């Protein structure tokens, strides 16, 4: 792959994306960034991607975790070789599985390393510890639990988490982050049990879910079914359950974390998916499976 005629399109919205962007810079890969939420569409981006690709004269376009069939069609119409890096399922779009094998895809970071042949030796040359780098990808694929499954020790787990936080440091205000962590912990203390889940709700305008996941990892230490409601950001998640794919079929949204997690972000034209809606769907699924 000719790097000079290739461009990477990525939303730097989590630690994995920031690391991919860093590595792209290390290998001299041109990058177009688009500030969007997890699960956002390339069709609703902040840039005119097609115009930028055309202006840059790129022959190959690699898009990371931003599905957008309309934009993708326009890019292909330019005659570019379009490569997709993803491992999520979205509304009416399955990108969580390998089309040939039917197996769950590796994380985007793992796919990126393989696509651009970034070996352990090159990672060391760039100043990274390969196992820690790979740990970011493993964690994005299945959070802390995937790291445990792949033999990361408690010490290594802490190293990966610290590296994760370091990657986000340029956009992290420590005072603001402390307030967010306190708000998340307060929401955690107010959690209510429902079936096998803990239900956590908050009206604070914060990215609650990853903070709650960190609390669960530190306090409980094992995969724990959660329903997380972020009212201000109009997001709802169901984590670590068997319902993710069924909820995707029912409401749309996206899956992540080995298809054991589902999320829904309300767009302007969409109907809100409420906690009551999700509970009804889970009740129905439970009843259906008992028959």
Secondary structure as GFF3:
##gff-version 3
##sequence-region A 1 291
A	DSSP	three_ten_helix	3	5	.	.	.	ID=ss1
A	DSSP	beta_strand	6	10	.	.	.	ID=ss2
A	DSSP	alpha_helix	15	27	.	.	.	ID=ss3
A	DSSP	beta_strand	30	33	.	.	.	ID=ss4
A	DSSP	three_ten_helix	42	44	.	.	.	ID=ss5
A	DSSP	alpha_helix	49	56	.	.	.	ID=ss6
A	DSSP	beta_strand	60	64	.	.	.	ID=ss7
A	DSSP	alpha_helix	69	77	.	.	.	ID=ss8
A	DSSP	beta_strand	81	85	.	.	.	ID=ss9
A	DSSP	beta_strand	89	90	.	.	.	ID=ss10
A	DSSP	beta_strand	93	94	.	.	.	ID=ss11
A	DSSP	alpha_helix	108	115	.	.	.	ID=ss12
A	DSSP	alpha_helix	120	125	.	.	.	ID=ss13
A	DSSP	alpha_helix	130	149	.	.	.	ID=ss14
A	DSSP	alpha_helix	154	168	.	.	.	ID=ss15
A	DSSP	three_ten_helix	169	171	.	.	.	ID=ss16
A	DSSP	alpha_helix	174	189	.	.	.	ID=ss17
A	DSSP	beta_strand	192	194	.	.	.	ID=ss18
A	DSSP	beta_strand	197	202	.	.	.	ID=ss19
A	DSSP	alpha_helix	208	219	.	.	.	ID=ss20
A	DSSP	beta_strand	226	230	.	.	.	ID=ss21
A	DSSP	beta_strand	235	239	.	.	.	ID=ss22
A	DSSP	alpha_helix	244	251	.	.	.	ID=ss23
A	DSSP	beta_strand	254	256	.	.	.	ID=ss24
A	DSSP	beta_strand	261	265	.	.	.	ID=ss25
A	DSSP	alpha_helix	275	290	.	.	.	ID=ss26
###
